[in-house]
């Protein structure tokens, strides 16, 4: 366990059945102009209607930026930041999934011309918070509403890179299950498994600590016991609320601990082949957990005791560990998430490039309990090729 550890999280978290109704009260606090970051899918689904009604009730001027692409590269993120600067706003609201929130967080620290997104790739800590930000996630999820991270593609490296700056942590978060009620199953499943990965990776990270474990274990409990119902039943608002909380808690765990080899090896899959982040994580979840099992089986046994209701406490550590990994695999299977790169026409001859790119993500690989060598990475990728 680390000798020193800390926690960073949003200043104000509002959750519950009518959470969005509190938005107008927040905006009454001397807000002059809002920029809403979102995307075309959110607009088309009518998910802005309720938040907009609260903004209009508060009588605050607002502009919408909705051209944010899925999983943007740093050029695209910078273009959105430039659009934001033109509006001279003093408040940001992000309504969307991880990409929307990640771009909004970058805008909150890049409101001046001092630095660009590209500058932050080299030195993430350059910029400071300029604009108050509020996150309303529409997936459960990426956990972006809780983290100081913004993930952008770097085309020249065919890789995704995380910009991590505590100044990007949101000032407000609103968790309202109505915002994810009609989320299509493939998106709900992929983002839900992303949150599942955050929880299990943070709990088994070399940087895990009593603070992160508190959030990671609660997240794991909420997610594993609700994800299938939440993804397959549009009316399961209790399960969806639990997923929103679980996703948020897993995001908080990231700020105190960190993800591991699942995320590290998934970044090249998004950067080169534009495979959705949650899908690439789902592909790698079981292979990495099986690789890590010799180093984390005692932790998986602890997770079993927390997550498995009425579980057999007499099982051995090995049995509990095996059960947990099998359950992770079963969740991905039941949710019908692709588990082979053949689905995305990734050729076997790209293996060397994948290994090289994955091994560059040292920021996360150092968190893995079991050292990952290039040969290990090759074996893991081969399992999904």
C-alpha positions in Angstrom: 0.0 0.0 0.0 1.2 3.5 -0.7 2.6 5.5 2.2 0.8 8.6 1.0 -2.4 9.0 -0.9 -5.0 11.7 -1.6 -8.4 12.2 -3.2 -9.7 14.8 -5.5 -13.4 15.1 -6.5 -16.0 17.6 -7.8 -17.0 20.2 -5.2 -20.8 19.7 -5.5 -22.6 16.5 -6.5 -26.3 16.4 -6.9 -28.0 13.1 -7.5 -31.5 11.7 -7.3 -34.9 11.4 -8.9 -35.2 15.2 -9.6 -31.6 16.2 -9.6 -31.7 18.3 -12.8 -34.5 20.5 -11.3 -31.7 22.0 -9.1 -29.9 23.4 -12.1 -31.8 26.7 -12.1 -30.8 27.3 -8.5 -27.1 26.7 -9.3 -27.3 29.2 -12.2 -28.9 31.9 -10.1 -25.5 32.4 -8.5 -24.2 35.3 -10.7 -23.9 33.3 -14.0 -24.0 35.6 -17.0 -23.6 33.4 -20.0 -23.5 29.6 -20.5 -22.0 27.4 -23.2 -23.5 24.0 -23.4 -21.2 21.3 -24.8 -23.1 18.3 -26.3 -23.2 16.3 -29.5 -25.7 15.7 -32.3 -26.9 12.5 -30.9 -27.9 14.1 -27.6 -29.6 16.9 -29.4 -31.5 14.5 -31.6 -32.6 12.4 -28.6 -34.2 15.4 -26.9 -31.9 15.1 -23.9 -31.3 18.8 -23.8 -34.9 19.6 -23.4 -35.1 19.3 -19.6 -31.8 21.0 -18.8 -32.6 23.8 -21.2 -36.0 24.4 -19.5 -34.1 24.8 -16.2 -31.6 27.2 -17.8 -34.5 29.2 -19.3 -36.2 29.3 -15.9 -33.1 30.8 -14.5 -33.1 33.4 -17.2 -29.5 32.9 -18.2 -28.2 33.4 -21.8 -26.8 30.3 -23.4 -25.2 29.0 -26.6 -24.9 25.3 -27.7 -21.7 23.7 -29.2 -22.8 20.4 -30.6 -20.2 19.5 -33.2 -18.1 17.4 -30.8 -17.1 14.2 -32.5 -16.9 10.8 -30.8 -13.5 10.3 -29.2 -11.9 13.4 -30.7 -8.3 13.9 -31.5 -6.4 16.9 -30.1 -6.9 18.9 -33.3 -10.7 18.4 -33.1 -10.7 19.2 -29.3 -8.8 22.4 -30.0 -11.3 23.5 -32.6 -14.1 23.1 -30.0 -12.1 25.1 -27.5 -11.7 27.9 -30.1 -15.5 27.9 -30.7 -15.9 28.2 -27.0 -13.6 31.2 -26.6 -15.6 33.2 -29.1 -18.7 33.1 -26.8 -17.0 34.9 -23.8 -19.0 32.7 -21.4 -18.5 32.4 -17.7 -20.1 29.0 -17.1 -19.8 25.6 -18.9 -22.4 22.8 -18.9 -21.4 19.5 -20.5 -24.4 17.2 -21.3 -23.2 14.0 -22.9 -20.8 11.1 -22.6 -17.0 11.0 -22.1 -16.0 12.8 -25.2 -18.3 15.7 -24.6 -17.3 16.1 -21.0 -13.6 15.7 -21.8 -13.7 18.5 -24.3 -15.7 20.7 -21.9 -13.1 20.1 -19.2 -10.3 21.2 -21.6 -12.3 24.4 -22.4 -12.6 25.2 -18.7 -8.8 25.5 -18.5 -8.0 26.8 -22.0 -10.3 29.9 -22.1 -7.2 32.1 -22.6 -4.7 31.9 -25.5 -1.8 31.0 -23.3 -1.9 27.3 -24.1 -3.3 24.7 -26.5 -4.5 21.2 -26.2 -1.2 20.1 -27.9 0.8 22.0 -25.3 -1.0 20.0 -22.6 0.0 16.7 -24.2 3.6 17.6 -23.3 2.9 19.3 -20.0 -0.7 18.7 -18.7 -0.2 20.9 -15.6 0.4 24.2 -17.5 -3.2 25.4 -17.5 -5.4 26.5 -14.6 -9.2 26.5 -14.2 -10.7 29.6 -15.9 -14.4 28.8 -16.1 -16.8 27.1 -13.7 -18.0 23.8 -15.1 -21.0 21.5 -14.5 -21.2 18.0 -15.9 -24.4 16.1 -16.6 -23.5 12.6 -17.9 -25.8 10.8 -20.4 -24.0 7.5 -20.0 -23.1 5.4 -17.0 -20.4 5.5 -18.0 -17.0 6.9 -18.6 -16.8 8.5 -15.1 -15.4 11.7 -16.9 -17.7 13.8 -14.7 -15.6 12.8 -11.7 -12.0 12.8 -13.1 -9.3 15.3 -13.9 -8.7 13.4 -17.2 -9.3 14.3 -20.8 -8.6 11.6 -23.4 -7.7 12.8 -26.9 -6.4 11.0 -30.0 -2.9 11.7 -31.2 -3.1 10.7 -35.0 0.6 10.9 -35.6 1.1 8.2 -32.9 -2.1 6.3 -33.7 -2.7 6.4 -29.9 -5.0 8.0 -27.4 -3.4 9.9 -24.6 -4.8 11.1 -21.3 -4.3 14.7 -20.3 -4.4 14.7 -16.5 -4.8 18.0 -14.6 -6.6 18.4 -11.3 -7.8 21.8 -12.4 -10.2 20.1 -14.8 -12.2 18.5 -12.1 -15.8 19.7 -12.4 -17.2 22.2 -10.0 -20.7 20.6 -10.2 -22.0 17.2 -11.2 -25.7 16.3 -11.6 -26.6 12.6 -11.8 -30.1 12.1 -13.0 -31.3 8.6 -14.3 -33.7 10.2 -16.7 -30.7 11.3 -18.8 -29.8 7.7 -19.4 -33.3 6.1 -19.5 -33.4 5.5 -23.3 -29.7 5.0 -24.0 -29.4 2.4 -26.7 -28.2 -1.0 -25.4 -24.9 -1.1 -27.3 -23.8 2.3 -25.9 -25.2 1.5 -22.4 -23.3 -1.8 -22.5 -19.9 -0.4 -23.7 -19.9 2.5 -21.4 -21.1 0.4 -18.5 -18.3 -2.0 -18.9 -15.9 0.9 -19.1 -17.1 1.9 -15.6 -16.7 -1.8 -14.5 -13.1 -1.7 -15.7 -12.4 1.5 -13.8 -13.7 -0.1 -10.6 -11.8 -3.4 -10.8 -8.6 -1.8 -12.2 -8.5 0.9 -9.5 -9.1 -1.8 -6.8 -6.2 -3.9 -8.1 -3.8 -1.0 -9.0 -0.4 -0.6 -7.4 -1.7 2.8 -6.3 -4.8 1.4 -4.6 -5.2 2.8 -1.1 -7.9 3.0 1.6 -9.6 6.0 0.0 -9.7 4.7 -3.5 -10.7 1.2 -2.3 -13.8 2.7 -0.6 -15.0 4.1 -3.8 -13.8 1.3 -6.1 -15.4 -1.5 -4.1 -18.8 0.4 -3.8 -18.6 1.0 -7.5 -17.9 -2.6 -8.3 -20.8 -3.7 -6.1 -23.2 -1.3 -7.7 -22.1 -2.0 -11.3 -21.8 -5.8 -11.2 -25.2 -6.1 -9.6 -27.1 -3.7 -11.8 -25.4 -3.5 -15.2 -27.3 -6.2 -17.1 -30.7 -4.9 -15.8 -29.8 -1.3 -16.5 -28.7 -2.1 -20.1 -31.5 -4.4 -21.1 -34.6 -2.8 -19.4 -35.4 0.8 -20.3 -37.8 1.1 -17.3 -35.2 -0.1 -14.7 -34.6 3.4 -13.3 -33.4 2.1 -10.0 -30.7 0.0 -11.7 -29.8 3.0 -13.9 -29.5 5.2 -10.9 -27.2 2.7 -9.3 -25.1 2.6 -12.5 -24.8 6.4 -12.5 -23.6 6.3 -8.9 -21.3 3.3 -9.6 -19.8 5.1 -12.6 -19.3 8.3 -10.6 -17.7 6.4 -7.7 -15.4 4.5 -10.1 -14.3 7.9 -11.6 -13.6 9.2 -8.1 -11.4 6.0 -7.5 -9.4 6.9 -10.6 -8.4 10.2 -9.1 -6.9 8.5 -6.0 -5.7 5.3 -7.6 -5.6 4.7 -11.4 -6.4 2.2 -14.1 -4.0 -0.5 -15.2 -3.2 -2.7 -18.2 -6.7 -3.0 -19.5 -6.8 0.7 -20.3 -3.2 0.9 -21.3 -3.5 -1.8 -24.0 -6.9 -0.5 -25.2 -5.7 3.0 -26.1 -4.0 1.8 -29.4 -7.2 0.1 -30.4 -9.1 3.4 -30.2 -6.2 5.5 -31.5 -5.5 3.5 -34.7 -8.8 1.7 -35.4 -11.3 4.0 -33.7 -12.9 1.2 -31.8 -15.1 2.7 -29.1 -13.3 3.0 -25.8 -15.7 0.8 -23.8 -15.6 -1.9 -26.4 -11.9 -2.1 -26.5 -11.8 -2.2 -22.7 -14.4 -5.0 -22.8 -12.3 -7.0 -25.2 -9.2 -6.8 -22.9 -10.9 -7.1 -19.5 -10.9 -10.9 -19.2 -7.5 -11.5 -20.8 -5.8 -8.9 -18.6 -7.5 -10.1 -15.5 -6.5 -13.7 -16.2 -2.9 -12.5 -16.8 -3.0 -10.5 -13.5 -4.7 -13.2 -11.4 -1.5 -14.6 -9.8 -0.8 -11.1 -8.4 -4.4 -10.1 -7.5 -6.3 -13.2 -6.5 -6.5 -12.1 -2.8 -8.0 -8.8 -3.9 -10.5 -10.5 -6.2 -11.5 -12.7 -3.2 -12.1 -9.6 -1.2 -14.2 -8.2 -4.1 -16.2 -11.5 -4.2 -17.1 -11.1 -0.5 -18.4 -7.6 -1.2 -20.1 -8.1 -4.5 -21.6 -11.6 -4.4 -24.7 -11.5 -2.3 -25.3 -14.7 -0.3 -22.0 -16.1 -1.7 -20.3 -19.1 -0.3 -17.8 -17.7 2.3 -16.2 -21.1 2.5 -14.8 -20.9 -1.0 -11.0 -20.7 -1.2 -9.2 -17.6 -2.4 -8.5 -19.3 -5.8 -12.2 -20.2 -6.2 -13.4 -16.7 -5.3 -10.9 -15.2 -7.7 -11.9 -17.5 -10.5 -15.6 -16.8 -9.9 -15.0 -13.0 -10.2 -13.1 -13.3 -13.5 -15.8 -15.6 -14.9 -18.5 -13.1 -13.9 -16.6 -10.3 -15.7 -16.4 -12.5 -18.8 -20.1 -13.4 -18.5 -21.2 -9.7 -18.2 -19.4 -8.9 -21.5 -20.9 -12.0 -23.1 -24.5 -11.3 -22.0 -24.3 -7.7 -23.1 -23.2 -8.9 -26.5 -20.1 -6.7 -26.7 -17.6 -7.9 -29.4 -14.6 -9.7 -28.0 -12.5 -10.2 -31.2 -10.6 -7.7 -33.2 -11.7 -9.6 -36.3 -15.0 -7.8 -35.9 -13.2 -4.6 -36.7 -11.0 -6.1 -39.5 -7.8 -5.6 -37.6 -5.1 -7.6 -39.4 -2.8 -10.0 -37.6 0.2 -8.3 -39.2 -0.5 -5.2 -37.1 0.4 -7.0 -33.9 3.9 -5.6 -33.6 2.5 -2.1 -33.9 -0.1 -2.7 -31.3 2.5 -4.0 -28.9 4.8 -1.1 -29.4 2.0 1.4 -29.0 0.5 -0.3 -25.9 3.9 -0.4 -24.2 4.1 3.4 -24.6 1.3 3.9 -22.1 3.7 3.7 -19.2 1.4 6.1 -17.2 -1.0 3.2 -16.7 1.2 0.2 -17.1 3.1 1.2 -13.9 -0.1 0.7 -12.0 -0.4 -2.9 -13.0 0.3 -5.4 -10.1 2.0 -7.8 -12.5 4.7 -6.3 -14.8 3.7 -6.3 -18.4 6.6 -7.0 -20.8 6.3 -6.6 -24.6 6.0 -10.4 -24.8 3.2 -10.4 -22.3 1.4 -7.6 -24.3 1.8 -9.7 -27.4 0.2 -12.7 -25.8 -2.7 -10.6 -24.5 -3.4 -9.0 -27.9 -3.1 -12.5 -29.6 -6.0 -13.6 -27.4 -8.3 -11.1 -29.1 -6.9 -11.1 -32.6 
